[in-house]
Amino acid sequence: MSDSPIFTPLKLPNGAVLPNRICKAAMEENLSAPCQVPGKDLFRLYAAWAKGGVGLVLTGNVMISPAAMTGPGGVVLEAGSDLTPFRDWARAAKPEGGHLWMQINHPGRQTFEALGEQAVAPSAIRVDLGQHSKLLAQPRALQDAEIRTLIARFANTAALAEQAGFTGVQIHAAHGYLISQFLSPLVNQRTDDWGGSRENRARFLLEAVKAVRAKVSHGFCVSVKLNSADFQKGGFSLEDAKWVTQQLNPLGVDLLELSGGNYESPAMQGQTDDSSTSKREAYFIDFAREIAAEASMPIMVTGGIYRKATAEAALVRTGTATGVEVLGIGRAMSYVTDLPNQWRAGRMTEVVMPEVTWKNKTMAGLATMAVIKRQLSFLAAGKRPRMGVSPFVSIIRDQMKTGKLTKRYKAWRAGAKASR
């Protein structure tokens, strides 16, 4: 048995216990079965992670609305959904003695134009990707009643996740998705109760957490994923993140995951539009330590953890600095699905990750995601990951696959509308 701090249990505020400090972090899979439900590909993929020694498995995005997708191969869970495939997913994906949480999300303005849906956002401000901006849809501003309906959808999806056998949910309020858009003074230019002041911009998130907590049992875990910063001048800042954390403290949040960035500034991939933020391993740990000082719930940090030594250092309190309690590992576990077991046995201390170093940050971000999704596809097919895949080839293959999935998604949506 390893005496590493990585493998010590953690008791969460609601009494649930994580058997160790490693979480398989959320990644975009785009591997749903027809009708946007989990199927054999996701079962096989998650079964590999469940057997790999993690204390917590966190799913990729599960969408609260069929009209709002981060990609055409995403999973949707809403009122009226057949829970059978979700129960099958939960059985395959839950680690023995550990936890399985569903990440629930709405993309807001980060919705691809090709999907043919009307994007919505706090304000009618399109994502700025330069020459690639038209890849994403022009959003319209949400009305007050629509905002309240979306908050109810978050709560309903959480309740359904509990019924399906998941042990918790994570509300995604980072990476430039809808709740993150409400938090951002750059994107949220509303003048009503949902915009303007920091209190108003945080209202969507805080109301969503309250609604979810009220719909699920006490023993069901509720987590939030929050940006430590957007890394955009004038955007959501570290000070904002500290303040939001203080507001979350009394709301029954069991774990706060900290990341950063969005589609315009993909800090979650080690790239930002802020030149003062350097690309480095475990690039959010310093921010997480500062935010942890304001938090009553445990803190999880995700982003760039590939080495056991880095993971252990993040968990150790140094001087007056507050430690991080849970480590989210995503990309490294797309190459080594049993990384925690390897670390426990002392067989592998580092995962060497391929990097996409293209100058165009938007294309580099898309290529990085394409390479990872290709690895996930290998795993979902029961194959081994491949280290030397070409980013260029991966992005072309991803575009071709996305085109096919888009046709499937649009046919499904048309059929659903016709049956109403």
Secondary structure, DSSP 8 states (H G I E B T S, - for coil): ---SGGGS-EE-TTS-EESSSEEE--------BTTTB--HHHHHHHHHHHTTT-SEEEEEEEES-TT--SSTT-EE--TT---HHHHHHHHHH--TTSEEEEEEE--TT--BGGG----EESSS-----GGGGGGB---EE--HHHHHHHHHHHHHHHHHHHHHT-SEEEEEE-TTSHHHHHH-TTT----STTSSSHHHHTHHHHHHHHHHHHHS-TTSEEEEEEES---STTSS-HHHHHHHHHHHGGGT-SEEEEE---SSS-GGGT--S-TTS---TTTTHHHHHHHHTT-SS-EEEES---BHHHHHHHHS--TT-----EEEE-HHHHH-TTHHHHHHHTS--B--------S-HHHHHHHHHHHHHHHHHHHHTT----TT--HHHHHHHHHHHHHHHHHHHHHHHHHHHHT-
